[in-house]
Amino acid sequence: MRLEPLKNKILSADPRLKALLALWLGIMTWQTGLPGVICYLAAVLFLAQLLSGSGENAPFRYRILIIPVLFWMLLKGGLEFASHQPLWPQIAMETSLLGTRLLVLLLLGFVLTWATSRTQLGAAVSWFLRPVLGSRSWQGGLALSLMIHFIPLTLRTLNQVRQSVRLRCPDLFFGARIFLWVRTVLRVLSLKTWDQTLAIAARNLDGPEAWRDASEFRKKEWAAGLVLAGIVFGLALL
């Protein structure tokens, strides 16, 4: 594929640089108007398609982003209408801007986790926190790595348990089904938490040595990152 070299460069880039660029793009998303946000959305959609084509990331179902985005759009529109009753075109513009911004941020989070492994992101966070937390900075990296691991794991567990309850207990009334679903999810997640604890200890990830970022600063790579940050800032002025 023609885009395979670009994908490999993104995957092998310094995780600290990728984290900073993602943070910068997230900040600029809330500073720009609708034209700039649309440009950001096109960019993150391109990266999502580029990075989610293989492994456990494929196929990525974009519809899982629709529910939270629509919820906040409806909430924003309702509050705007209830507060001072502006014109409907103004409400539509503001809710569309909010929805597009949220979609950019959600996709950006997925792109960052696809482009960088959990251990690399944890090591990068530990490096950023070292001036503040000192020798305890590795704990922040470990916490972030666990959070990144458990969010998709929890979503998969919720869906699997829901399907199992529906197939095995089709005659249960709604309240009993919800109770069984919640109890089963908590039990499964408790077992997975124990398994994860054992995995961390077995891989020696429960100490500072595993979370030290030993990667060197590559000047050309960081210079390209600085150019990208400038482009993001320029798009924010649209």
C-alpha positions in Angstrom: 0.0 0.0 0.0 1.1 3.5 -0.7 0.2 4.7 2.8 2.0 1.8 4.6 5.2 3.8 5.0 3.3 6.7 6.6 1.5 4.2 8.9 4.9 2.7 10.0 6.3 6.2 10.6 3.4 7.1 12.8 3.6 3.8 14.8 7.3 4.2 15.3 7.3 7.9 16.3 8.2 9.1 19.7 5.2 8.5 22.0 6.0 11.7 23.8 5.6 13.7 20.6 2.4 11.9 19.7 0.9 12.6 23.1 1.9 16.3 22.9 0.4 16.7 19.4 -2.8 15.0 20.5 -3.0 17.3 23.5 -2.4 20.4 21.3 -5.0 19.3 18.8 -7.5 18.8 21.6 -6.9 22.3 22.9 -7.2 23.8 19.5 -10.4 22.0 18.9 -12.1 24.1 21.5 -10.5 27.3 20.2 -11.4 27.2 16.6 -14.7 27.6 14.7 -16.7 25.2 12.6 -14.4 25.4 9.5 -11.3 24.6 11.5 -13.1 21.8 13.4 -14.2 20.2 10.1 -10.6 20.2 8.9 -9.6 18.5 12.2 -12.3 16.0 11.8 -11.2 15.1 8.3 -7.6 14.7 9.5 -8.5 12.4 12.5 -10.9 10.4 10.2 -8.1 9.8 7.8 -5.8 8.7 10.7 -8.5 6.5 12.1 -8.9 4.7 8.8 -5.2 4.4 8.4 -4.5 3.0 11.8 -7.6 0.8 12.5 -7.2 -1.5 9.6 -5.6 -4.5 11.3 -5.4 -6.5 14.5 -7.9 -6.0 17.3 -8.8 -2.5 16.0 -10.5 -3.8 12.9 -13.3 -3.3 12.1 -13.9 -0.1 14.0 -17.5 0.6 14.4 -18.0 4.4 14.3 -21.6 4.1 15.4 -20.4 3.7 19.0 -19.5 7.4 19.0 -23.0 8.5 17.9 -24.8 8.0 21.1 -22.6 10.1 23.4 -22.3 12.8 20.7 -26.1 13.0 20.1 -26.7 13.0 23.9 -24.6 16.1 24.5 -25.9 17.8 21.3 -29.5 17.4 22.5 -28.6 18.5 26.0 -26.8 21.6 24.6 -29.7 22.5 22.4 -32.3 22.0 25.1 -30.4 24.2 27.6 -29.9 26.9 25.0 -33.6 26.9 24.1 -34.7 26.9 27.8 -32.3 29.7 28.8 -32.9 32.5 26.4 -34.8 30.9 23.4 -32.5 32.0 20.6 -33.3 31.4 16.9 -33.4 27.8 15.7 -30.5 28.4 13.2 -28.3 29.6 16.0 -29.2 26.6 18.1 -28.4 24.3 15.2 -25.1 26.0 14.6 -24.0 25.8 18.2 -25.1 22.2 18.7 -23.4 21.2 15.4 -20.2 22.8 16.5 -20.3 21.0 19.9 -21.0 17.7 18.3 -18.2 18.0 15.8 -15.8 19.0 18.5 -16.8 16.0 20.6 -16.4 13.7 17.6 -12.9 15.0 17.0 -11.9 14.5 20.6 -13.3 11.0 20.7 -11.7 9.9 17.5 -8.4 11.5 18.6 -8.4 9.4 21.7 -8.9 6.2 19.6 -6.2 7.3 17.1 -3.7 8.0 19.9 -4.2 4.5 21.5 -4.0 2.9 18.1 -0.8 4.7 17.2 0.9 4.0 20.6 1.0 1.0 22.8 -0.3 1.2 26.3 3.2 0.7 27.7 4.6 3.5 25.5 1.9 5.9 26.5 2.5 5.0 30.2 6.2 5.6 29.8 5.5 8.9 28.1 3.2 10.1 30.9 5.8 9.0 33.5 8.4 11.1 31.7 6.1 14.1 31.7 5.2 13.7 35.4 8.8 13.1 36.6 9.5 16.9 37.3 6.4 17.0 39.5 6.2 13.6 41.1 9.8 12.5 41.0 10.3 8.8 41.8 6.6 8.2 42.0 5.9 9.3 38.4 5.8 5.7 37.2 2.6 5.2 39.1 0.9 7.7 36.8 2.1 5.8 33.8 0.8 2.6 35.2 -2.6 4.1 36.0 -3.0 5.5 32.5 -2.0 2.2 31.0 -4.5 0.3 33.1 -7.3 2.8 32.2 -6.6 2.5 28.5 -6.7 -1.3 28.9 -9.9 -1.5 30.9 -12.1 0.9 29.0 -12.4 -1.3 25.8 -12.3 -4.4 28.0 -15.3 -3.1 30.0 -17.2 -2.2 26.8 -16.7 -5.7 25.4 -17.7 -7.3 28.7 -20.9 -5.2 28.8 -21.9 -6.2 25.3 -21.0 -9.9 25.8 -22.9 -10.2 29.0 -25.9 -8.4 27.6 -26.1 -10.9 24.7 -25.6 -13.9 27.0 -28.4 -12.7 29.3 -30.7 -12.1 26.4 -30.1 -15.5 24.8 -30.1 -17.6 28.0 -32.9 -15.8 29.9 -35.3 -14.6 27.3 -38.3 -14.9 29.6 -37.0 -12.7 32.4 -38.8 -9.4 32.9 -36.9 -6.2 32.4 -36.0 -5.5 36.0 -34.6 -9.0 36.7 -32.7 -8.9 33.5 -31.0 -5.7 34.4 -30.2 -6.9 37.9 -28.7 -10.1 36.5 -26.7 -8.2 33.8 -25.2 -5.8 36.4 -24.3 -8.6 38.8 -22.7 -10.7 36.1 -20.7 -7.8 34.7 -19.3 -6.9 38.1 -18.3 -10.5 38.7 -16.6 -10.9 35.3 -14.8 -7.6 35.7 -13.6 -8.6 39.2 -12.1 -11.8 37.8 -10.5 -9.8 34.9 -9.0 -7.3 37.5 -7.4 -10.2 39.3 -6.0 -11.6 36.1 -4.6 -8.2 35.2 -3.0 -7.9 38.6 -1.2 -11.2 38.1 -0.2 -10.2 34.6 1.4 -6.9 35.8 3.4 -8.7 38.5 4.5 -11.4 36.0 5.8 -8.8 33.5 7.5 -6.8 36.2 5.4 -3.7 35.4 4.8 -2.9 39.1 8.1 -0.9 39.5 9.7 2.2 38.1 12.1 0.4 35.8 9.4 -0.7 33.4 8.1 2.9 32.9 11.3 4.7 32.0 11.2 6.1 28.5 14.7 5.3 27.1 13.9 6.6 23.5 16.2 9.4 22.3 15.0 12.7 20.9 15.1 12.5 17.1 15.5 16.0 15.9 14.0 15.6 12.5 10.9 13.9 14.0 10.4 16.6 16.5 10.9 19.3 13.9 8.2 17.7 11.8 6.0 17.6 14.9 6.6 21.3 15.4 5.5 21.9 11.8 2.4 19.9 12.4 1.6 21.9 15.5 2.0 25.1 13.5 -0.5 23.7 10.8 -3.0 22.9 13.5 -2.7 26.4 14.9 -3.1 27.9 11.5 -6.3 25.8 10.9 -7.6 27.1 14.2 -7.6 30.6 12.8 -10.1 29.7 10.1 
